[in-house]
Structure formats: structure tokens, C-alpha cells
Amino acid sequence: MQLISTKEIVDVVRYTDSSFILVEKLPIVNSSQYKVSYSIIDLKNKSVDVVTKSAYLLKKFGANFKRISEIIPNFVQCDAAVLYDRRVLAIYPNSEAGIFDRDGELEWSGEFDYHEKKIKCLALEGKYFWSVCPQENCVTRFSCQNMKLDLRIGGAEASTFINPTHVSVDGGDIYVCCDSNKVRRIDGTNYSVSDYLNFTDNIKQFYKFGDYACAVLTSGTYILENNE
């Protein structure tokens, strides 16, 4: 594993199949406020380059990023995806959600839930999105066409996922952070679940990029190549 940051990470956005935008939280000295920095991490070239806020927002929210970022005050601390019909779905840390129309205007706000328990996270896969429900120990998939629950894996009485906290998608498979320090993989063809990685530290987020991965741990953010 290669350490790339010891700062608090507030967002990771896929940029290409082998690069991502890393958003770091930088405290302002003698102040309770903070600023953020935006960097592109190129996994193949092992390079780090500064990127503008506009480039980050464009990748996260699409063409109407200016209007959407005006409506969402804390735009770095939400998950977002440009849907198949060019609308934008955003899910916030408190589990509230919003759907923005093709002009960037908010057309719906509310919550997604499973058994009246809040869901968290947003990982787009075609016309579906994956999320986690920590209180129900499960991973959920919703249809982007009607925003209804389509699939659930795990459950409150099962040990498949213990307190899942993050989900991501790569190459048709789904990766779930759970049980404090584990990443489990859902096979995208038959939805079977298997152990993928175990860390000695607590894991917050995990993103796969083919042979590479980004793991956000409590000790720092790391790049893995071939799971090492």
C-alpha cells in the first residue's frame, strides 16, 4: 500500500478508469473553519496534480454543476451521480436526498429508506444505484427509473454485512466496507458475497479501479495495486 494522504478526506470522485479526484479537508489555522483542496490521482503514472473546483464539480454533477452547487451549500459532503436521463441524484450524509432536473433545478427532495431505516452512500450502476443500510446490516439497490427498491442483500439477522458503511462499483462487481475493517465483494453476475480484503485499521471508503484501488482508512488514504 502506498500512502497518499494523511488529511481528512471529504470526497472521492472517479475521473477516468485509472484516476480519481481526491478532496482533502484542510483546517484553517486559529479558526474553526476549513478549506478544501482538489487533486487528481493518476494510478498508472503514480502522479498527483492539482485540479480546479470547476473541474471537480463538472465531473460530480454534470453540465449544470454551477446551479446545483448553488442549491447544495456543502457540495463536497454528498454523494452524487448523473443518471441515464441526465438528471442528477444526490444523497447527503444525513440520508436526505435530492433529484435535480436537466436544467439543474431541484425537482424532488426526500429520503430513501429500507424498513424505515436510513440508507447511506450512492454508487451508480447503469440504471440502478447501490447504497447501504447500516441499521439493517444490508446493501440495497434502487432503480433510477422509479426510485424504488429493486434488490436487497444481507439483513438485520444475517452476518453477510455487519454495519456496512460504504459501497462502490467497478467492473460489474460491488465492493462493500463493513464490520469496521473489511471489504466484501458482491459478484455482479450472481450476487454471491465473498470476503475481498481485510485491513488492520478501520476502513471508511473503498474504490476499485481495475488492478488498482483507493482505500480511505482512519490512519490515512492509500493506493493499492493488485490488492497490495
VOBA-11694 format. One record per residue (C-alpha): x negated, y, z negated; residue number from 1. Coordinates in steps of 0.2 Angstrom, whole numbers, plus 2048, in hexadecimal, padded with zeros to 3 digits. Layout:
N
+-----+-----+-----+------+
:   x :   y :   z : resi :
+-----+-----+-----+------+
:   X :   Y :   Z :  NUM :
...
+-----+-----+-----+------+
END
This chain:
228
+-----+-----+-----+------+
:   x :   y :   z : resi :
+-----+-----+-----+------+
: 800 : 800 : 800 :    1 :
: 7FA : 811 : 804 :    2 :
: 7FF : 820 : 7F9 :    3 :
: 805 : 82F : 802 :    4 :
: 80D : 839 : 7F5 :    5 :
: 80F : 83B : 7E2 :    6 :
: 81C : 849 : 7E3 :    7 :
: 82F : 846 : 7E0 :    8 :
: 837 : 841 : 7F1 :    9 :
: 847 : 849 : 7F5 :   10 :
: 84A : 842 : 806 :   11 :
: 844 : 836 : 813 :   12 :
: 84A : 837 : 825 :   13 :
: 846 : 82C : 833 :   14 :
: 83E : 836 : 841 :   15 :
: 839 : 828 : 84E :   16 :
: 837 : 816 : 84D :   17 :
: 825 : 818 : 845 :   18 :
: 827 : 829 : 83C :   19 :
: 831 : 832 : 82F :   20 :
: 834 : 843 : 827 :   21 :
: 82F : 843 : 815 :   22 :
: 836 : 851 : 80A :   23 :
: 82D : 854 : 7FA :   24 :
: 833 : 85E : 7EB :   25 :
: 826 : 86B : 7E5 :   26 :
: 829 : 874 : 7D5 :   27 :
: 826 : 887 : 7D4 :   28 :
: 819 : 88B : 7C7 :   29 :
: 821 : 894 : 7B7 :   30 :
: 833 : 891 : 7BE :   31 :
: 841 : 885 : 7BD :   32 :
: 843 : 885 : 7D0 :   33 :
: 83A : 87C : 7DD :   34 :
: 836 : 87C : 7F0 :   35 :
: 835 : 86E : 7FC :   36 :
: 828 : 869 : 809 :   37 :
: 82C : 860 : 81A :   38 :
: 81F : 854 : 821 :   39 :
: 81F : 847 : 82F :   40 :
: 817 : 837 : 82B :   41 :
: 811 : 82E : 83A :   42 :
: 80F : 81B : 835 :   43 :
: 805 : 815 : 844 :   44 :
: 7F8 : 824 : 845 :   45 :
: 7F8 : 825 : 831 :   46 :
: 7FA : 838 : 834 :   47 :
: 804 : 845 : 82A :   48 :
: 80A : 855 : 832 :   49 :
: 814 : 864 : 82C :   50 :
: 825 : 866 : 834 :   51 :
: 831 : 874 : 833 :   52 :
: 841 : 874 : 829 :   53 :
: 84B : 876 : 83A :   54 :
: 843 : 867 : 841 :   55 :
: 848 : 85D : 831 :   56 :
: 85A : 864 : 831 :   57 :
: 85C : 860 : 844 :   58 :
: 857 : 84E : 841 :   59 :
: 862 : 84C : 832 :   60 :
: 872 : 855 : 837 :   61 :
: 871 : 856 : 84A :   62 :
: 874 : 865 : 856 :   63 :
: 87F : 86F : 84A :   64 :
: 872 : 86E : 83B :   65 :
: 873 : 881 : 838 :   66 :
: 885 : 881 : 834 :   67 :
: 885 : 871 : 82A :   68 :
: 876 : 876 : 820 :   69 :
: 880 : 886 : 81C :   70 :
: 88F : 87C : 815 :   71 :
: 884 : 870 : 80B :   72 :
: 87A : 87B : 7FF :   73 :
: 86E : 86D : 7FA :   74 :
: 86B : 864 : 80B :   75 :
: 85C : 85B : 806 :   76 :
: 864 : 851 : 7F8 :   77 :
: 871 : 848 : 803 :   78 :
: 871 : 83A : 80F :   79 :
: 878 : 83E : 820 :   80 :
: 87A : 835 : 831 :   81 :
: 880 : 83B : 842 :   82 :
: 88E : 82F : 847 :   83 :
: 891 : 827 : 858 :   84 :
: 89E : 835 : 85C :   85 :
: 892 : 843 : 857 :   86 :
: 89B : 847 : 847 :   87 :
: 88F : 847 : 837 :   88 :
: 892 : 83E : 827 :   89 :
: 88A : 843 : 817 :   90 :
: 88A : 83B : 806 :   91 :
: 884 : 845 : 7F7 :   92 :
: 87B : 83E : 7E7 :   93 :
: 88C : 840 : 7DD :   94 :
: 894 : 834 : 7EA :   95 :
: 89F : 842 : 7F2 :   96 :
: 89F : 842 : 805 :   97 :
: 8A2 : 84D : 813 :   98 :
: 8A6 : 84A : 826 :   99 :
: 8A1 : 859 : 832 :  100 :
: 8A9 : 85A : 843 :  101 :
: 89F : 85D : 853 :  102 :
: 89E : 86F : 850 :  103 :
: 897 : 86D : 83F :  104 :
: 8A6 : 872 : 835 :  105 :
: 8AC : 867 : 826 :  106 :
: 8BB : 85D : 82B :  107 :
: 8BC : 852 : 81C :  108 :
: 8B6 : 850 : 80B :  109 :
: 8B8 : 843 : 7FE :  110 :
: 8B1 : 833 : 7F7 :  111 :
: 8AD : 822 : 7FC :  112 :
: 8AF : 814 : 7EF :  113 :
: 8B0 : 802 : 7EC :  114 :
: 8BD : 7FC : 7DF :  115 :
: 8BE : 80E : 7D9 :  116 :
: 8AB : 80E : 7D6 :  117 :
: 8A0 : 81B : 7DF :  118 :
: 895 : 816 : 7ED :  119 :
: 884 : 81E : 7F1 :  120 :
: 878 : 81F : 7FF :  121 :
: 87B : 81F : 812 :  122 :
: 872 : 814 : 81F :  123 :
: 879 : 815 : 831 :  124 :
: 87B : 806 : 83C :  125 :
: 884 : 809 : 84C :  126 :
: 896 : 80C : 848 :  127 :
: 894 : 807 : 836 :  128 :
: 88B : 80E : 827 :  129 :
: 884 : 804 : 818 :  130 :
: 884 : 80A : 806 :  131 :
: 882 : 803 : 7F4 :  132 :
: 88E : 802 : 7E5 :  133 :
: 883 : 801 : 7D6 :  134 :
: 891 : 7FE : 7C9 :  135 :
: 898 : 7F0 : 7D4 :  136 :
: 887 : 7E8 : 7D8 :  137 :
: 88B : 7E8 : 7EA :  138 :
: 886 : 7EF : 7FB :  139 :
: 895 : 7F5 : 806 :  140 :
: 897 : 7F9 : 819 :  141 :
: 8A4 : 805 : 81F :  142 :
: 8AA : 808 : 831 :  143 :
: 8A6 : 819 : 838 :  144 :
: 8B5 : 818 : 843 :  145 :
: 8C2 : 818 : 834 :  146 :
: 8B7 : 81A : 825 :  147 :
: 8BE : 80A : 81D :  148 :
: 8B5 : 7FD : 814 :  149 :
: 8AF : 7EF : 821 :  150 :
: 8A4 : 7E4 : 817 :  151 :
: 89E : 7E1 : 805 :  152 :
: 88F : 7D6 : 800 :  153 :
: 88C : 7D2 : 7EE :  154 :
: 898 : 7D6 : 7DF :  155 :
: 899 : 7DB : 7CD :  156 :
: 898 : 7C8 : 7C7 :  157 :
: 88B : 7C3 : 7D4 :  158 :
: 878 : 7C5 : 7D2 :  159 :
: 875 : 7C9 : 7E5 :  160 :
: 871 : 7DB : 7E1 :  161 :
: 86E : 7E1 : 7CF :  162 :
: 871 : 7F4 : 7CF :  163 :
: 86E : 7F8 : 7E1 :  164 :
: 868 : 80A : 7E3 :  165 :
: 863 : 80C : 7F5 :  166 :
: 866 : 804 : 806 :  167 :
: 85E : 806 : 817 :  168 :
: 85F : 7FE : 828 :  169 :
: 851 : 7F9 : 835 :  170 :
: 851 : 7ED : 843 :  171 :
: 862 : 7E7 : 840 :  172 :
: 85E : 7E2 : 82E :  173 :
: 863 : 7EB : 81E :  174 :
: 857 : 7EE : 80F :  175 :
: 85E : 7F1 : 7FE :  176 :
: 855 : 7F8 : 7EE :  177 :
: 85C : 7EF : 7DF :  178 :
: 858 : 7E8 : 7CE :  179 :
: 84B : 7F6 : 7CA :  180 :
: 83D : 7F0 : 7D4 :  181 :
: 843 : 7E5 : 7E2 :  182 :
: 847 : 7E6 : 7F5 :  183 :
: 853 : 7D9 : 7FC :  184 :
: 857 : 7D7 : 80E :  185 :
: 868 : 7D4 : 816 :  186 :
: 866 : 7CA : 826 :  187 :
: 86F : 7D4 : 833 :  188 :
: 875 : 7C5 : 83D :  189 :
: 87C : 7BA : 82F :  190 :
: 87C : 7C6 : 820 :  191 :
: 872 : 7BA : 815 :  192 :
: 868 : 7C2 : 807 :  193 :
: 856 : 7BE : 803 :  194 :
: 849 : 7C6 : 7F8 :  195 :
: 83D : 7D1 : 803 :  196 :
: 831 : 7DA : 7F7 :  197 :
: 82E : 7DC : 7E5 :  198 :
: 825 : 7EB : 7DD :  199 :
: 81D : 7ED : 7CC :  200 :
: 824 : 7FE : 7CB :  201 :
: 836 : 804 : 7CD :  202 :
: 83B : 807 : 7DF :  203 :
: 847 : 816 : 7E3 :  204 :
: 847 : 815 : 7F6 :  205 :
: 841 : 809 : 804 :  206 :
: 841 : 80C : 817 :  207 :
: 83B : 7FF : 824 :  208 :
: 833 : 804 : 834 :  209 :
: 82E : 7F4 : 83D :  210 :
: 81E : 7EE : 836 :  211 :
: 81D : 7FD : 82B :  212 :
: 827 : 803 : 81C :  213 :
: 829 : 812 : 810 :  214 :
: 82B : 80E : 7FE :  215 :
: 830 : 81C : 7F1 :  216 :
: 82B : 816 : 7E0 :  217 :
: 82B : 81E : 7CF :  218 :
: 818 : 81F : 7D0 :  219 :
: 817 : 827 : 7E2 :  220 :
: 81C : 824 : 7F4 :  221 :
: 813 : 817 : 7FE :  222 :
: 811 : 811 : 810 :  223 :
: 810 : 7FE : 812 :  224 :
: 80A : 7F5 : 822 :  225 :
: 810 : 7E3 : 824 :  226 :
: 817 : 7E3 : 813 :  227 :
: 806 : 7E7 : 80B :  228 :
+-----+-----+-----+------+
END
